[in-house]
Amino acid sequence: MYESFFGLRELPFSLTPDPRFLWLSETHEEGLAALCYGITRRKGFILLTGEVGAGKTTLLRAALERIPEGTETALILNTADLSPVDLLKLIAAEFGIEATGTSKADLLITLNRFLLERLASGLNTVLVIDEAQNLSLQALEEVRLLSNLETDTAKLLQIVLTGQPELRDKLAAHELRQLRQRIAIEHHVDALRPDEVGHYLRHRIEVAGGKYEQVFEPGIEPLFHRASGGCPRLISLVADRSLLAAFSRQQSPVPRAIVESKAAQVASATRPASAPEV
């Protein structure tokens, strides 16, 4: 809607996880390296955590674009209320496998055969479970058992668990100590630092075909950080709303007053509710 007004080819602050718009801050660069290394070197379990909106999904998609061709990937998104057997069925379906039976043993035999055939062809196989903090302890234990599918020299399946910080708390449970010990690669995606916000904004605007100086007035970066706490999704939300408001008023570049207004709205809407007085 406002793209042509600001000299943009496309929306620069869409909330979809498009890897083209990923700006590699220090924490994102380290996370990308960890994912690519863990998958290509067949390390088995990889854990990626971060707050809501930290950029985990975009980071994961960027990593999957960089790993060698021939890597088969299954992405499990709906993790709530899954029983261990339902999880295995969903994994088999995502890999396009038709199990000969519906019992857990049938599913494991079919998965093992599939993975061995891929290994024999020199191909890697990756299972990504997003929002893994929603899995029950029993389902997470089933995921651990999947890591038993291996040969003497190679892991048949690389398993990437992604989720919010609560996932780390869940994995600290005594019942999951065996799973916790098997995590070979781990990275937590931190929020952007104040000095990184301007680079983030500039990168997304330039990918969208624009020039930063023609979009935002200088010196507005601290407003974005104060409103978002460095969360990339919230930074993009403030920016998108600011661009729309400036377009409606035919103001370019976006003035500080508009950014202040939209930053205040986002900060108010996302600030945790205060505890009731007693």
N, C-alpha and C positions, 0 to 999 in steps of 0.2 A: 504493500500500500504506500509506504513512504520511501521505497527504494530509490526511485528515479530522482526524487527531491534531494537526496543526499549523495547522488552519484554512485549508487550501489547496484550491483547486478542481481543480488539476492538478499534475503534477510540475514543479517550477520549474527543475530542473537536468538535464533530458534533454539528451543529447548530439546530438540531431537539430538541423539548421540552421534553426530556426523564426525568421523575421524578427521576430515579435512580441517575442521575448526579447532582441533585439539592444539592448544599451546602448551609446550612442554616446560612447565615450571620445574624446579629442582625435584620436587616430590613426584611429579608425573613422569619425568624422565627416568628417575630411578625405578618407578613402578613398571614402566614400559620395558625397561631392560630386564627386570626381574621376571616378568611374564614371558618374554621371548626366550630368555635363557632357560627357564624352567620347562617350557614346552618343548623346545627344540632339543634340549639335552635329556629329555625324558626323565625328569626328576620325580615324577609321581605326583605328590600333593603340593599344590600352590594355594596360598591364602592371600586374598586381596580384600582389605577392609577400608572403610572411610565413611564419613558422615553422609547423610542424604545430600545429593547435589554436588558431591566432591569431584565427580567426573570418572567414577569407576567404570561405568558401562562404556563410555567413549574411549577410555584407556584400553579396555579389553578389546573393543572392536579394532582399534589401531594395532594392537598386538597381533590379532588374528590375521590382519592384512599383511603383516610382515613375516609370518612364519612360512616355511617352505610349502610349495604346492603339493597337493596330494594328502594334506592333513585333513582328516575327517573330524568335524566338530559337531557335537550335540549340545544345544543350549536349552537348559531347563529354567523356565522363568516362573512358573506357577508352583511354588513350593509349599504353600500353606496346606495343612491338613492332609498331607500325603502319607499313607502307610508305607512301610518298607517295600511291600510287594508292588504297590501302585507306583512307587518311585522307579523300581526296576522295569515295570511295563512302559513307563513314560520314556525312560532312557532307551529301551529297545526300539520304541516307536520313532524317537528322534533320529536314531541311527538307520532307520528304515529296515529294521530286522523283524522278521516274522518268527516268533517263538513257536516251537512245536507243542508246547503246553503252557499252562498258566500258573503252575506252581513256581515257588522261588527257585527250586532246583532246576526246573526246565529253563527258566529265564537265564540263570547263571551259566548253564551249559551252552545255551545259544550265544550269549554274549562272549563267552570264552572262545568259542569256535570262530566267531566273527573277528575278534581281536587277533587271534593267532594267524588267521588268513591274511590280515592286513600287515602284521609284522613280517610274515614270510615274503610279502611283496615289498618290504622296505618302507612301509607307510606308517605314519604316526596317527594316533587317535586321541582326541581331546574331549573330555566331558566338562562343560561349564555349568555350574549350578549357581544362579544368581539369587540374591536375597536369601542366602542359605541360613540366615538366623531364624527363618520361619520353620525350618525342618525340626521335627521332633528329635529327641535324643536317639530313639530307635532308628529313625531314618538316617541320621548321621552315622550311626554305627554300621548301617548297611552300606553306606558309602565307603566306610573304611574297609569293609570286607571286599568291596570291588577292587581295592588296591592289591588284594591277594592274587589277582589275575596277572601273573607274571611268569617269565622264564627265569633261568638261572642268571641271565645276563641283562635282561631288559624288562622295564615296566610296560605292560601291554596297553595301559590306559593312563593318560595324564589327566588329573582331576584338579580343576580350578574352582575353588570355593570363593565366592564374593559376597560381601554383605556389610551391614552396618556394624559399628563397634560392639553391639550386643553379641555378634557372632563370636568374637574373641572371648567374651564372658562365658558363653555357652560351651565353647571348646575347653574351657578351664574346668568343667565339671569332672568329677572323679570318674564317672562312667565313661567318659570320652578320652581318658588319658592315653590310650593306645593310639587313637586317631591324632591327638595333639602331637605325639612324639613322631608321627610319620610325616608331618608337614616339613618339606625340604626347603621351600622358598616362601617367605612371608613379607608383605609390604603393607603399610598403612598410608593411605593417601591423605596428606595434611591439607589444611586450608592454604590459600595463597597468602603470601606476606604482603604488607602494604606496598612495598616497592615492586611487586610483581603484577599488581592490578593493571597498571597502564600498559604493560606488555601484552597482557591478556586481551584488553579492549582493542589495542592497535592490531594485533594479529587477526582477530575475527573480522574487523572492518576491512583489512587489506585482503583477506581471503574472499570477502564478499565484493571486492573490486573497488573499494572506496579509499579515501585518504583521511587519516585520523584527524588531522588539523581542520578538515572541512566538516567534520561530524561533531566533535566536541570542543568546547572552549578549553583552553589550557588550565591546568590546576584543579580539575574536578575529580581526580582519581581518589583522593582520600574520602570523598563522599561515598563512593562505591564500597570502599573497604569497611567503613563504619557501619553502613547499612547491612552488609552481607557477612561480616566476620571473615571475609576471604573465601566464601563459598562460591564457586564458579557459577552454579545455577542461579543463585540470587543476584550475582553481578549482572548476568545476562538478562534477568527479569527487570532489574532497574534500568538497564540500558535500553531494552526494547520499549518499555513504557515511556522513557524519556524521549526517544526518537519519535514515537507516535504523537506525544503531546507537542513536541516542537514542530512537527509537520502540520498538525492541526492549526497551529498559530503562525505557520510559514516563517519559522525562525531557524536560521542556519548560520553558524554551527549551534548546537544545542547549548543554551545559556546555563549558567550555574544554578539559577533560581529553579529551573525546571528539574534538573537533576536532584537538587535538594528536596524538592517536593516529592518526587517519585521515590527517592531513597527513604524518606521518612515514612511513606506509605508501606513500602515493603518491610522496613524494619519493624513497624508497628504490627503488621500482620503476621510476622514470623517470630516475634519475641515470645518466649515462653510465658504462659499466664502465671501471675504471681500467686503464691500460696494464700489461701483464705486466712483472714485474721481469726485468732481464737481468743 
